[in-house]
Amino acid sequence: MTIQSAFASLVTAIRPVYDAREAANIAHLVMEHITGLGKLDRVVHKDADLSPAQETQYQQALNDLLEHRPVQHITGKSWFYGLELVVNDQVLIPRPETEELVEWILLDHPSKPALRLLDIGTGSGSIPIALKNQWPVADVWAMDVSAGAIAIATRNAGIQHTPIRFLHHDVLSADTYKVLPTFNIIVSNPPYIPEQEKRGMQKQVEAFEPSIALFVPDKDPLLFYRTIAMLAKEKLEPKGRLYFEIHESYGAAVTEMLKKKGFTDVQLKQDMFGKDRMVRGTRP
């Protein structure tokens, strides 16, 4: 099997699962992962044969894709804010919408300040690593309830040479208050999908990404927002800012909750798709 025929066969095979454009993009990622060659080099070497080991990799990747396994789990990596991150089934795959949250924080603080920042529910470490990369002098902290997530985030921070203080801790625990100093910025992309929405989700997400990072009880969809807001009231410095990524259906509820808790300058922001996706509030 040549590089060219392998690519064409992969696109055809996964078309029942993905649309034409997505199938082609996924096939390019898989072929680069298998061959170590970028798109242009694969064109130059299109008639080169895959080795037996590469053919085995190819078949495994095809089987995984037909089972709806995310391509990022096959390649073991994802990109976020221009940075390559290691990912696996212990962490959420970073989303483009979350890059917009990072961009909002950076635009609000254009001078690359020496702030202390906390990311709650860090997952792969995408948010704090991106911010630390832009703000080298910032004191960046990150926490997650998952030991597996902390391991991946720590590895990514090392790869990107972004020193970050990682804490294996549950934000829902009262003990959290005891282990944290005060911060200028607290940011979180917490679990926000009600359990009842699980049935309508893509299998790539529902079956392969960690439930603990995705879902909240139907009866209390604002659980993490409310808890983190209470923490921020105590742990943010005066004029410190709290940033959330949110479920598109809860923009009004989250903004109203923050206002009731005394936050000022509360702002709801839409993402690139026109969906309510981010909220910011300031501690008086």
PyRosetta script that sets phi, psi and omega in degrees:
from pyrosetta import init, pose_from_sequence

init()
pose = pose_from_sequence("MTIQSAFASLVTAIRPVYDAREAANIAHLVMEHITGLGKLDRVVHKDADLSPAQETQYQQALNDLLEHRPVQHITGKSWFYGLELVVNDQVLIPRPETEELVEWILLDHPSKPALRLLDIGTGSGSIPIALKNQWPVADVWAMDVSAGAIAIATRNAGIQHTPIRFLHHDVLSADTYKVLPTFNIIVSNPPYIPEQEKRGMQKQVEAFEPSIALFVPDKDPLLFYRTIAMLAKEKLEPKGRLYFEIHESYGAAVTEMLKKKGFTDVQLKQDMFGKDRMVRGTRP")
pose.set_psi(1, 125.0)
pose.set_omega(1, 179.3)
pose.set_phi(2, -84.6)
pose.set_psi(2, 167.5)
pose.set_omega(2, 177.6)
pose.set_phi(3, -59.4)
pose.set_psi(3, -43.3)
pose.set_omega(3, -178.8)
pose.set_phi(4, -65.4)
pose.set_psi(4, -46.2)
pose.set_omega(4, -178.0)
pose.set_phi(5, -69.1)
pose.set_psi(5, -33.2)
pose.set_omega(5, 178.0)
pose.set_phi(6, -64.5)
pose.set_psi(6, -43.7)
pose.set_omega(6, 178.7)
pose.set_phi(7, -61.7)
pose.set_psi(7, -48.7)
pose.set_omega(7, -178.2)
pose.set_phi(8, -62.3)
pose.set_psi(8, -42.0)
pose.set_omega(8, -179.7)
pose.set_phi(9, -65.4)
pose.set_psi(9, -37.4)
pose.set_omega(9, -179.5)
pose.set_phi(10, -66.2)
pose.set_psi(10, -44.2)
pose.set_omega(10, 178.4)
pose.set_phi(11, -58.8)
pose.set_psi(11, -46.7)
pose.set_omega(11, -179.3)
pose.set_phi(12, -62.6)
pose.set_psi(12, -42.5)
pose.set_omega(12, -174.8)
pose.set_phi(13, -66.8)
pose.set_psi(13, -34.4)
pose.set_omega(13, -175.3)
pose.set_phi(14, -96.9)
pose.set_psi(14, 2.2)
pose.set_omega(14, 179.2)
pose.set_phi(15, -60.1)
pose.set_psi(15, -30.7)
pose.set_omega(15, 175.6)
pose.set_phi(16, -65.6)
pose.set_psi(16, -19.1)
pose.set_omega(16, -177.8)
pose.set_phi(17, -99.2)
pose.set_psi(17, -34.4)
pose.set_omega(17, -174.8)
pose.set_phi(18, -126.3)
pose.set_psi(18, 154.8)
pose.set_omega(18, 174.3)
pose.set_phi(19, -72.2)
pose.set_psi(19, 170.7)
pose.set_omega(19, -170.1)
pose.set_phi(20, -59.0)
pose.set_psi(20, -45.7)
pose.set_omega(20, -177.5)
pose.set_phi(21, -66.7)
pose.set_psi(21, -44.7)
pose.set_omega(21, -179.7)
pose.set_phi(22, -66.3)
pose.set_psi(22, -38.0)
pose.set_omega(22, 178.3)
pose.set_phi(23, -60.8)
pose.set_psi(23, -42.2)
pose.set_omega(23, 179.1)
pose.set_phi(24, -65.9)
pose.set_psi(24, -43.7)
pose.set_omega(24, 179.0)
pose.set_phi(25, -61.6)
pose.set_psi(25, -43.0)
pose.set_omega(25, 179.4)
pose.set_phi(26, -64.7)
pose.set_psi(26, -42.5)
pose.set_omega(26, 179.6)
pose.set_phi(27, -61.5)
pose.set_psi(27, -38.6)
pose.set_omega(27, 177.2)
pose.set_phi(28, -62.5)
pose.set_psi(28, -43.3)
pose.set_omega(28, 179.9)
pose.set_phi(29, -63.6)
pose.set_psi(29, -42.5)
pose.set_omega(29, -179.4)
pose.set_phi(30, -66.1)
pose.set_psi(30, -43.7)
pose.set_omega(30, -178.2)
pose.set_phi(31, -67.6)
pose.set_psi(31, -36.1)
pose.set_omega(31, 175.5)
pose.set_phi(32, -65.2)
pose.set_psi(32, -41.1)
pose.set_omega(32, 178.2)
pose.set_phi(33, -61.9)
pose.set_psi(33, -41.4)
pose.set_omega(33, -176.2)
pose.set_phi(34, -74.9)
pose.set_psi(34, -43.7)
pose.set_omega(34, -173.1)
pose.set_phi(35, -93.9)
pose.set_psi(35, -21.0)
pose.set_omega(35, -174.3)
pose.set_phi(36, 76.2)
pose.set_psi(36, 11.3)
pose.set_omega(36, -177.3)
pose.set_phi(37, -111.6)
pose.set_psi(37, 136.8)
pose.set_omega(37, 174.0)
pose.set_phi(38, -71.6)
pose.set_psi(38, 176.4)
pose.set_omega(38, -174.3)
pose.set_phi(39, -59.1)
pose.set_psi(39, -45.9)
pose.set_omega(39, -178.3)
pose.set_phi(40, -64.8)
pose.set_psi(40, -43.3)
pose.set_omega(40, 179.7)
pose.set_phi(41, -65.9)
pose.set_psi(41, -31.3)
pose.set_omega(41, 177.8)
pose.set_phi(42, -70.5)
pose.set_psi(42, -30.2)
pose.set_omega(42, 174.5)
pose.set_phi(43, -67.1)
pose.set_psi(43, -44.1)
pose.set_omega(43, -180.0)
pose.set_phi(44, -62.0)
pose.set_psi(44, -39.3)
pose.set_omega(44, -176.1)
pose.set_phi(45, -107.1)
pose.set_psi(45, 32.8)
pose.set_omega(45, -173.0)
pose.set_phi(46, -61.4)
pose.set_psi(46, -26.8)
pose.set_omega(46, -177.4)
pose.set_phi(47, -93.6)
pose.set_psi(47, 1.8)
pose.set_omega(47, 177.5)
pose.set_phi(48, -71.0)
pose.set_psi(48, 142.3)
pose.set_omega(48, 179.8)
pose.set_phi(49, -82.6)
pose.set_psi(49, 143.4)
pose.set_omega(49, 169.7)
pose.set_phi(50, -69.9)
pose.set_psi(50, 143.4)
pose.set_omega(50, 175.5)
pose.set_phi(51, -73.1)
pose.set_psi(51, 164.0)
pose.set_omega(51, 176.6)
pose.set_phi(52, -54.7)
pose.set_psi(52, -40.5)
pose.set_omega(52, 179.4)
pose.set_phi(53, -65.5)
pose.set_psi(53, -39.0)
pose.set_omega(53, 178.8)
pose.set_phi(54, -68.6)
pose.set_psi(54, -36.3)
pose.set_omega(54, 176.6)
pose.set_phi(55, -64.4)
pose.set_psi(55, -36.4)
pose.set_omega(55, 176.1)
pose.set_phi(56, -64.4)
pose.set_psi(56, -44.9)
pose.set_omega(56, 176.1)
pose.set_phi(57, -58.7)
pose.set_psi(57, -43.1)
pose.set_omega(57, -179.5)
pose.set_phi(58, -59.9)
pose.set_psi(58, -47.5)
pose.set_omega(58, -178.0)
pose.set_phi(59, -65.2)
pose.set_psi(59, -38.6)
pose.set_omega(59, 177.7)
pose.set_phi(60, -65.4)
pose.set_psi(60, -42.1)
pose.set_omega(60, 178.2)
pose.set_phi(61, -62.4)
pose.set_psi(61, -42.2)
pose.set_omega(61, 178.7)
pose.set_phi(62, -62.0)
pose.set_psi(62, -45.9)
pose.set_omega(62, 178.7)
pose.set_phi(63, -59.6)
pose.set_psi(63, -43.0)
pose.set_omega(63, -179.6)
pose.set_phi(64, -64.0)
pose.set_psi(64, -42.3)
pose.set_omega(64, -179.4)
pose.set_phi(65, -65.2)
pose.set_psi(65, -37.8)
pose.set_omega(65, 178.2)
pose.set_phi(66, -69.6)
pose.set_psi(66, -20.7)
pose.set_omega(66, 174.0)
pose.set_phi(67, -89.1)
pose.set_psi(67, 6.2)
pose.set_omega(67, 177.7)
pose.set_phi(68, 74.7)
pose.set_psi(68, 16.2)
pose.set_omega(68, 175.6)
pose.set_phi(69, -66.3)
pose.set_psi(69, 133.1)
pose.set_omega(69, -179.5)
pose.set_phi(70, -59.8)
pose.set_psi(70, 141.7)
pose.set_omega(70, -179.5)
pose.set_phi(71, -61.5)
pose.set_psi(71, -29.7)
pose.set_omega(71, 178.8)
pose.set_phi(72, -64.6)
pose.set_psi(72, -29.0)
pose.set_omega(72, 176.0)
pose.set_phi(73, -75.0)
pose.set_psi(73, -27.5)
pose.set_omega(73, 178.1)
pose.set_phi(74, -74.0)
pose.set_psi(74, -44.5)
pose.set_omega(74, 179.6)
pose.set_phi(75, -82.7)
pose.set_psi(75, -21.0)
pose.set_omega(75, -179.7)
pose.set_phi(76, 78.4)
pose.set_psi(76, 15.7)
pose.set_omega(76, -177.6)
pose.set_phi(77, -151.5)
pose.set_psi(77, 158.6)
pose.set_omega(77, 176.5)
pose.set_phi(78, -147.2)
pose.set_psi(78, 161.5)
pose.set_omega(78, 179.8)
pose.set_phi(79, -110.1)
pose.set_psi(79, 140.0)
pose.set_omega(79, 178.0)
pose.set_phi(80, -146.6)
pose.set_psi(80, 122.5)
pose.set_omega(80, 179.1)
pose.set_phi(81, 49.5)
pose.set_psi(81, 42.3)
pose.set_omega(81, 177.3)
pose.set_phi(82, 80.2)
pose.set_psi(82, 6.4)
pose.set_omega(82, -177.3)
pose.set_phi(83, -115.3)
pose.set_psi(83, 136.1)
pose.set_omega(83, 176.8)
pose.set_phi(84, -85.2)
pose.set_psi(84, 125.2)
pose.set_omega(84, -177.6)
pose.set_phi(85, -120.1)
pose.set_psi(85, 144.7)
pose.set_omega(85, 171.8)
pose.set_phi(86, -76.9)
pose.set_psi(86, 135.5)
pose.set_omega(86, 176.3)
pose.set_phi(87, -136.8)
pose.set_psi(87, 153.2)
pose.set_omega(87, 171.9)
pose.set_phi(88, -151.8)
pose.set_psi(88, -164.8)
pose.set_omega(88, -175.7)
pose.set_phi(89, -76.9)
pose.set_psi(89, 3.3)
pose.set_omega(89, 176.9)
pose.set_phi(90, -88.3)
pose.set_psi(90, -12.0)
pose.set_omega(90, -174.9)
pose.set_phi(91, -137.0)
pose.set_psi(91, 155.6)
pose.set_omega(91, 172.4)
pose.set_phi(92, -68.8)
pose.set_psi(92, 145.4)
pose.set_omega(92, 172.4)
pose.set_phi(93, -74.7)
pose.set_psi(93, 125.1)
pose.set_omega(93, -177.5)
pose.set_phi(94, -57.1)
pose.set_psi(94, 139.6)
pose.set_omega(94, -177.9)
pose.set_phi(95, -107.2)
pose.set_psi(95, 152.1)
pose.set_omega(95, 177.2)
pose.set_phi(96, -59.3)
pose.set_psi(96, -33.3)
pose.set_omega(96, -179.7)
pose.set_phi(97, -61.8)
pose.set_psi(97, -33.5)
pose.set_omega(97, 180.0)
pose.set_phi(98, -70.2)
pose.set_psi(98, -28.5)
pose.set_omega(98, 173.5)
pose.set_phi(99, -61.3)
pose.set_psi(99, -34.2)
pose.set_omega(99, 178.5)
pose.set_phi(100, -67.1)
pose.set_psi(100, -33.8)
pose.set_omega(100, 175.9)
pose.set_phi(101, -64.7)
pose.set_psi(101, -44.6)
pose.set_omega(101, 176.9)
pose.set_phi(102, -60.2)
pose.set_psi(102, -43.7)
pose.set_omega(102, -179.4)
pose.set_phi(103, -61.9)
pose.set_psi(103, -38.7)
pose.set_omega(103, 178.9)
pose.set_phi(104, -62.8)
pose.set_psi(104, -44.0)
pose.set_omega(104, 178.7)
pose.set_phi(105, -61.8)
pose.set_psi(105, -44.4)
pose.set_omega(105, -179.2)
pose.set_phi(106, -64.6)
pose.set_psi(106, -40.5)
pose.set_omega(106, 179.7)
pose.set_phi(107, -66.7)
pose.set_psi(107, -31.3)
pose.set_omega(107, 178.3)
pose.set_phi(108, -73.0)
pose.set_psi(108, -17.9)
pose.set_omega(108, -176.3)
pose.set_phi(109, -135.4)
pose.set_psi(109, 72.2)
pose.set_omega(109, -170.5)
pose.set_phi(110, -73.7)
pose.set_psi(110, -8.9)
pose.set_omega(110, -172.9)
pose.set_phi(111, -93.0)
pose.set_psi(111, 12.6)
pose.set_omega(111, -177.1)
pose.set_phi(112, 51.2)
pose.set_psi(112, 61.8)
pose.set_omega(112, -170.3)
pose.set_phi(113, -76.1)
pose.set_psi(113, 160.5)
pose.set_omega(113, 175.9)
pose.set_phi(114, -89.1)
pose.set_psi(114, 64.4)
pose.set_omega(114, -177.6)
pose.set_phi(115, -92.9)
pose.set_psi(115, 163.9)
pose.set_omega(115, 169.2)
pose.set_phi(116, -104.0)
pose.set_psi(116, 127.6)
pose.set_omega(116, -172.0)
pose.set_phi(117, -130.4)
pose.set_psi(117, 143.6)
pose.set_omega(117, 177.6)
pose.set_phi(118, -125.9)
pose.set_psi(118, 129.7)
pose.set_omega(118, 171.5)
pose.set_phi(119, -107.2)
pose.set_psi(119, 125.7)
pose.set_omega(119, -177.2)
pose.set_phi(120, -106.3)
pose.set_psi(120, 124.6)
pose.set_omega(120, -174.9)
pose.set_phi(121, 78.9)
pose.set_psi(121, 55.6)
pose.set_omega(121, -165.6)
pose.set_phi(122, -72.6)
pose.set_psi(122, -24.6)
pose.set_omega(122, 179.8)
pose.set_phi(123, 60.2)
pose.set_psi(123, -121.8)
pose.set_omega(123, -179.8)
pose.set_phi(124, -71.8)
pose.set_psi(124, -7.6)
pose.set_omega(124, -176.5)
pose.set_phi(125, 87.0)
pose.set_psi(125, 12.8)
pose.set_omega(125, -172.6)
pose.set_phi(126, -59.0)
pose.set_psi(126, -46.6)
pose.set_omega(126, -176.4)
pose.set_phi(127, -66.6)
pose.set_psi(127, -54.4)
pose.set_omega(127, -177.9)
pose.set_phi(128, -66.7)
pose.set_psi(128, -33.2)
pose.set_omega(128, 179.1)
pose.set_phi(129, -66.9)
pose.set_psi(129, -43.2)
pose.set_omega(129, 178.0)
pose.set_phi(130, -62.0)
pose.set_psi(130, -42.5)
pose.set_omega(130, -179.6)
pose.set_phi(131, -69.9)
pose.set_psi(131, -41.7)
pose.set_omega(131, 178.1)
pose.set_phi(132, -64.6)
pose.set_psi(132, -34.7)
pose.set_omega(132, 177.3)
pose.set_phi(133, -62.9)
pose.set_psi(133, -34.7)
pose.set_omega(133, 179.3)
pose.set_phi(134, -85.8)
pose.set_psi(134, -28.6)
pose.set_omega(134, -177.7)
pose.set_phi(135, -120.6)
pose.set_psi(135, 77.2)
pose.set_omega(135, -174.5)
pose.set_phi(136, -58.5)
pose.set_psi(136, -28.7)
pose.set_omega(136, -176.6)
pose.set_phi(137, -91.3)
pose.set_psi(137, -3.7)
pose.set_omega(137, 179.5)
pose.set_phi(138, -70.2)
pose.set_psi(138, 149.0)
pose.set_omega(138, 175.5)
pose.set_phi(139, -96.2)
pose.set_psi(139, 101.1)
pose.set_omega(139, -170.3)
pose.set_phi(140, -105.1)
pose.set_psi(140, 128.8)
pose.set_omega(140, 177.3)
pose.set_phi(141, -117.8)
pose.set_psi(141, 154.5)
pose.set_omega(141, 177.3)
pose.set_phi(142, -152.2)
pose.set_psi(142, 144.3)
pose.set_omega(142, -179.2)
pose.set_phi(143, -137.0)
pose.set_psi(143, 154.6)
pose.set_omega(143, 176.3)
pose.set_phi(144, -156.1)
pose.set_psi(144, 149.2)
pose.set_omega(144, 178.6)
pose.set_phi(145, -77.4)
pose.set_psi(145, -18.1)
pose.set_omega(145, -176.3)
pose.set_phi(146, -94.4)
pose.set_psi(146, 122.3)
pose.set_omega(146, 176.4)
pose.set_phi(147, -64.2)
pose.set_psi(147, -36.2)
pose.set_omega(147, 178.0)
pose.set_phi(148, -63.4)
pose.set_psi(148, -39.5)
pose.set_omega(148, 177.7)
pose.set_phi(149, -66.2)
pose.set_psi(149, -43.3)
pose.set_omega(149, 178.7)
pose.set_phi(150, -60.1)
pose.set_psi(150, -38.7)
pose.set_omega(150, 179.0)
pose.set_phi(151, -63.4)
pose.set_psi(151, -44.6)
pose.set_omega(151, 179.5)
pose.set_phi(152, -67.5)
pose.set_psi(152, -43.3)
pose.set_omega(152, 179.8)
pose.set_phi(153, -62.3)
pose.set_psi(153, -42.1)
pose.set_omega(153, 178.4)
pose.set_phi(154, -62.5)
pose.set_psi(154, -41.6)
pose.set_omega(154, 178.0)
pose.set_phi(155, -63.0)
pose.set_psi(155, -44.1)
pose.set_omega(155, 179.6)
pose.set_phi(156, -64.0)
pose.set_psi(156, -40.6)
pose.set_omega(156, 178.5)
pose.set_phi(157, -62.1)
pose.set_psi(157, -38.1)
pose.set_omega(157, 177.5)
pose.set_phi(158, -65.9)
pose.set_psi(158, -43.8)
pose.set_omega(158, 179.4)
pose.set_phi(159, -60.9)
pose.set_psi(159, -39.6)
pose.set_omega(159, -176.7)
pose.set_phi(160, -89.8)
pose.set_psi(160, 1.1)
pose.set_omega(160, 178.4)
pose.set_phi(161, 56.5)
pose.set_psi(161, 45.5)
pose.set_omega(161, 179.5)
pose.set_phi(162, -121.1)
pose.set_psi(162, 93.1)
pose.set_omega(162, -178.7)
pose.set_phi(163, -60.9)
pose.set_psi(163, 123.3)
pose.set_omega(163, -178.6)
pose.set_phi(164, -136.9)
pose.set_psi(164, 142.8)
pose.set_omega(164, 176.8)
pose.set_phi(165, -88.8)
pose.set_psi(165, 109.2)
pose.set_omega(165, -178.8)
pose.set_phi(166, -98.2)
pose.set_psi(166, 137.9)
pose.set_omega(166, 178.4)
pose.set_phi(167, -124.4)
pose.set_psi(167, 128.8)
pose.set_omega(167, 173.3)
pose.set_phi(168, -89.4)
pose.set_psi(168, 96.0)
pose.set_omega(168, -172.6)
pose.set_phi(169, -153.2)
pose.set_psi(169, 153.6)
pose.set_omega(169, -178.7)
pose.set_phi(170, -101.2)
pose.set_psi(170, 119.3)
pose.set_omega(170, -178.4)
pose.set_phi(171, -65.2)
pose.set_psi(171, -21.4)
pose.set_omega(171, 178.9)
pose.set_phi(172, -78.9)
pose.set_psi(172, -7.2)
pose.set_omega(172, 179.1)
pose.set_phi(173, -87.0)
pose.set_psi(173, 137.8)
pose.set_omega(173, 178.2)
pose.set_phi(174, -63.7)
pose.set_psi(174, -23.5)
pose.set_omega(174, -179.7)
pose.set_phi(175, -67.3)
pose.set_psi(175, -17.5)
pose.set_omega(175, -178.9)
pose.set_phi(176, -56.8)
pose.set_psi(176, -37.9)
pose.set_omega(176, -178.7)
pose.set_phi(177, -59.4)
pose.set_psi(177, -30.1)
pose.set_omega(177, -174.4)
pose.set_phi(178, -76.7)
pose.set_psi(178, -24.7)
pose.set_omega(178, -171.9)
pose.set_phi(179, -99.5)
pose.set_psi(179, -2.7)
pose.set_omega(179, -174.0)
pose.set_phi(180, -111.2)
pose.set_psi(180, 140.5)
pose.set_omega(180, 170.0)
pose.set_phi(181, -82.4)
pose.set_psi(181, -164.9)
pose.set_omega(181, 174.9)
pose.set_phi(182, -93.4)
pose.set_psi(182, 158.1)
pose.set_omega(182, -174.0)
pose.set_phi(183, -134.1)
pose.set_psi(183, 158.0)
pose.set_omega(183, 172.7)
pose.set_phi(184, -89.2)
pose.set_psi(184, -28.6)
pose.set_omega(184, 180.0)
pose.set_phi(185, -138.4)
pose.set_psi(185, 134.2)
pose.set_omega(185, 167.5)
pose.set_phi(186, -122.8)
pose.set_psi(186, 131.3)
pose.set_omega(186, -179.1)
pose.set_phi(187, -131.1)
pose.set_psi(187, 146.9)
pose.set_omega(187, 178.3)
pose.set_phi(188, -154.7)
pose.set_psi(188, 137.6)
pose.set_omega(188, 166.6)
pose.set_phi(189, -115.1)
pose.set_psi(189, 79.4)
pose.set_omega(189, -170.1)
pose.set_phi(190, -83.4)
pose.set_psi(190, 172.2)
pose.set_omega(190, 170.8)
pose.set_phi(191, -57.8)
pose.set_psi(191, 132.2)
pose.set_omega(191, -178.5)
pose.set_phi(192, -145.4)
pose.set_psi(192, 7.3)
pose.set_omega(192, -178.8)
pose.set_phi(193, -93.6)
pose.set_psi(193, 119.1)
pose.set_omega(193, 177.6)
pose.set_phi(194, -60.6)
pose.set_psi(194, 145.5)
pose.set_omega(194, -178.8)
pose.set_phi(195, -54.3)
pose.set_psi(195, -34.2)
pose.set_omega(195, -176.5)
pose.set_phi(196, -65.7)
pose.set_psi(196, -18.1)
pose.set_omega(196, 179.6)
pose.set_phi(197, -86.1)
pose.set_psi(197, -5.4)
pose.set_omega(197, -177.2)
pose.set_phi(198, -58.6)
pose.set_psi(198, -38.2)
pose.set_omega(198, -175.1)
pose.set_phi(199, -63.5)
pose.set_psi(199, -28.5)
pose.set_omega(199, -177.1)
pose.set_phi(200, -94.9)
pose.set_psi(200, 5.2)
pose.set_omega(200, -175.5)
pose.set_phi(201, -84.8)
pose.set_psi(201, 156.0)
pose.set_omega(201, 174.2)
pose.set_phi(202, -62.4)
pose.set_psi(202, 143.4)
pose.set_omega(202, -179.8)
pose.set_phi(203, -62.6)
pose.set_psi(203, -32.5)
pose.set_omega(203, 179.7)
pose.set_phi(204, -56.8)
pose.set_psi(204, -32.4)
pose.set_omega(204, -179.6)
pose.set_phi(205, -90.5)
pose.set_psi(205, -54.1)
pose.set_omega(205, -172.3)
pose.set_phi(206, -62.5)
pose.set_psi(206, -37.8)
pose.set_omega(206, -173.9)
pose.set_phi(207, -91.2)
pose.set_psi(207, -20.9)
pose.set_omega(207, -169.4)
pose.set_phi(208, -122.4)
pose.set_psi(208, -13.1)
pose.set_omega(208, 177.4)
pose.set_phi(209, -103.5)
pose.set_psi(209, 151.7)
pose.set_omega(209, -170.3)
pose.set_phi(210, -65.9)
pose.set_psi(210, 123.7)
pose.set_omega(210, -178.9)
pose.set_phi(211, -59.1)
pose.set_psi(211, -35.1)
pose.set_omega(211, -176.8)
pose.set_phi(212, -62.1)
pose.set_psi(212, -24.2)
pose.set_omega(212, -179.7)
pose.set_phi(213, -94.7)
pose.set_psi(213, -4.7)
pose.set_omega(213, -174.3)
pose.set_phi(214, -109.6)
pose.set_psi(214, -46.3)
pose.set_omega(214, -162.0)
pose.set_phi(215, -107.5)
pose.set_psi(215, 147.9)
pose.set_omega(215, 173.3)
pose.set_phi(216, -127.3)
pose.set_psi(216, 158.8)
pose.set_omega(216, 179.4)
pose.set_phi(217, -62.1)
pose.set_psi(217, 140.9)
pose.set_omega(217, 178.7)
pose.set_phi(218, -56.5)
pose.set_psi(218, -34.3)
pose.set_omega(218, -175.3)
pose.set_phi(219, -78.2)
pose.set_psi(219, -11.2)
pose.set_omega(219, -177.8)
pose.set_phi(220, -146.9)
pose.set_psi(220, 66.6)
pose.set_omega(220, -176.1)
pose.set_phi(221, -67.1)
pose.set_psi(221, -17.9)
pose.set_omega(221, 179.2)
pose.set_phi(222, -96.1)
pose.set_psi(222, 14.7)
pose.set_omega(222, -175.1)
pose.set_phi(223, -50.0)
pose.set_psi(223, -52.7)
pose.set_omega(223, -175.4)
pose.set_phi(224, -74.4)
pose.set_psi(224, -37.3)
pose.set_omega(224, 177.8)
pose.set_phi(225, -61.1)
pose.set_psi(225, -45.0)
pose.set_omega(225, -179.0)
pose.set_phi(226, -65.7)
pose.set_psi(226, -44.1)
pose.set_omega(226, -179.3)
pose.set_phi(227, -64.3)
pose.set_psi(227, -44.1)
pose.set_omega(227, -178.8)
pose.set_phi(228, -69.3)
pose.set_psi(228, -35.5)
pose.set_omega(228, 176.7)
pose.set_phi(229, -62.8)
pose.set_psi(229, -40.4)
pose.set_omega(229, 178.0)
pose.set_phi(230, -64.6)
pose.set_psi(230, -41.3)
pose.set_omega(230, 176.9)
pose.set_phi(231, -62.8)
pose.set_psi(231, -43.6)
pose.set_omega(231, -178.4)
pose.set_phi(232, -64.3)
pose.set_psi(232, -33.5)
pose.set_omega(232, 177.2)
pose.set_phi(233, -58.4)
pose.set_psi(233, -32.9)
pose.set_omega(233, -178.8)
pose.set_phi(234, -92.6)
pose.set_psi(234, -34.6)
pose.set_omega(234, -170.0)
pose.set_phi(235, -102.8)
pose.set_psi(235, -6.5)
pose.set_omega(235, 173.0)
pose.set_phi(236, -85.9)
pose.set_psi(236, 139.2)
pose.set_omega(236, 171.2)
pose.set_phi(237, -66.6)
pose.set_psi(237, 156.1)
pose.set_omega(237, 173.7)
pose.set_phi(238, -52.7)
pose.set_psi(238, 134.3)
pose.set_omega(238, -176.2)
pose.set_phi(239, 72.8)
pose.set_psi(239, 6.0)
pose.set_omega(239, 174.3)
pose.set_phi(240, -70.4)
pose.set_psi(240, 156.8)
pose.set_omega(240, -173.4)
pose.set_phi(241, -118.2)
pose.set_psi(241, 143.7)
pose.set_omega(241, 177.3)
pose.set_phi(242, -113.0)
pose.set_psi(242, 130.7)
pose.set_omega(242, -179.8)
pose.set_phi(243, -124.0)
pose.set_psi(243, 134.9)
pose.set_omega(243, 177.8)
pose.set_phi(244, -124.9)
pose.set_psi(244, 142.6)
pose.set_omega(244, 156.3)
pose.set_phi(245, -92.6)
pose.set_psi(245, 139.6)
pose.set_omega(245, -171.3)
pose.set_phi(246, -130.7)
pose.set_psi(246, 163.3)
pose.set_omega(246, 168.2)
pose.set_phi(247, -68.8)
pose.set_psi(247, 136.9)
pose.set_omega(247, -175.2)
pose.set_phi(248, -59.8)
pose.set_psi(248, -22.6)
pose.set_omega(248, -177.4)
pose.set_phi(249, -85.8)
pose.set_psi(249, -8.0)
pose.set_omega(249, -171.5)
pose.set_phi(250, -116.6)
pose.set_psi(250, 20.4)
pose.set_omega(250, 179.8)
pose.set_phi(251, -58.5)
pose.set_psi(251, -49.7)
pose.set_omega(251, -178.8)
pose.set_phi(252, -65.8)
pose.set_psi(252, -40.0)
pose.set_omega(252, -178.1)
pose.set_phi(253, -66.3)
pose.set_psi(253, -41.0)
pose.set_omega(253, -179.2)
pose.set_phi(254, -70.0)
pose.set_psi(254, -42.2)
pose.set_omega(254, 179.3)
pose.set_phi(255, -64.3)
pose.set_psi(255, -41.1)
pose.set_omega(255, 178.9)
pose.set_phi(256, -65.0)
pose.set_psi(256, -40.4)
pose.set_omega(256, 178.7)
pose.set_phi(257, -61.6)
pose.set_psi(257, -43.5)
pose.set_omega(257, -179.7)
pose.set_phi(258, -64.7)
pose.set_psi(258, -40.6)
pose.set_omega(258, 178.7)
pose.set_phi(259, -63.6)
pose.set_psi(259, -41.3)
pose.set_omega(259, 179.6)
pose.set_phi(260, -65.1)
pose.set_psi(260, -28.4)
pose.set_omega(260, 179.0)
pose.set_phi(261, -86.6)
pose.set_psi(261, 3.9)
pose.set_omega(261, 172.4)
pose.set_phi(262, 97.8)
pose.set_psi(262, 4.6)
pose.set_omega(262, 177.8)
pose.set_phi(263, -73.4)
pose.set_psi(263, 145.1)
pose.set_omega(263, 179.1)
pose.set_phi(264, -111.5)
pose.set_psi(264, 172.5)
pose.set_omega(264, 178.7)
pose.set_phi(265, 49.4)
pose.set_psi(265, 40.9)
pose.set_omega(265, -179.3)
pose.set_phi(266, -75.0)
pose.set_psi(266, 126.5)
pose.set_omega(266, -175.5)
pose.set_phi(267, -133.1)
pose.set_psi(267, 134.9)
pose.set_omega(267, 175.2)
pose.set_phi(268, -102.3)
pose.set_psi(268, 133.5)
pose.set_omega(268, -175.1)
pose.set_phi(269, -128.7)
pose.set_psi(269, 139.6)
pose.set_omega(269, 178.3)
pose.set_phi(270, -91.3)
pose.set_psi(270, 155.9)
pose.set_omega(270, 178.1)
pose.set_phi(271, -90.1)
pose.set_psi(271, -173.3)
pose.set_omega(271, -176.0)
pose.set_phi(272, -64.1)
pose.set_psi(272, -18.2)
pose.set_omega(272, -179.6)
pose.set_phi(273, -96.9)
pose.set_psi(273, 6.3)
pose.set_omega(273, 179.1)
pose.set_phi(274, 78.5)
pose.set_psi(274, 18.5)
pose.set_omega(274, 179.3)
pose.set_phi(275, -101.6)
pose.set_psi(275, 141.7)
pose.set_omega(275, 173.3)
pose.set_phi(276, -59.2)
pose.set_psi(276, 119.9)
pose.set_omega(276, -171.4)
pose.set_phi(277, -137.8)
pose.set_psi(277, -18.6)
pose.set_omega(277, -175.5)
pose.set_phi(278, -141.2)
pose.set_psi(278, 146.1)
pose.set_omega(278, 176.0)
pose.set_phi(279, -134.5)
pose.set_psi(279, 141.9)
pose.set_omega(279, 177.2)
pose.set_phi(280, -128.5)
pose.set_psi(280, 141.5)
pose.set_omega(280, 174.0)
pose.set_phi(281, -141.4)
pose.set_psi(281, 155.1)
pose.set_omega(281, -178.1)
pose.set_phi(282, -116.4)
pose.set_psi(282, 133.6)
pose.set_omega(282, 174.8)
pose.set_phi(283, -75.7)
pose.set_psi(283, 128.7)
pose.set_omega(283, -178.3)
pose.set_phi(284, -60.0)
pose.dump_pdb("model.pdb")
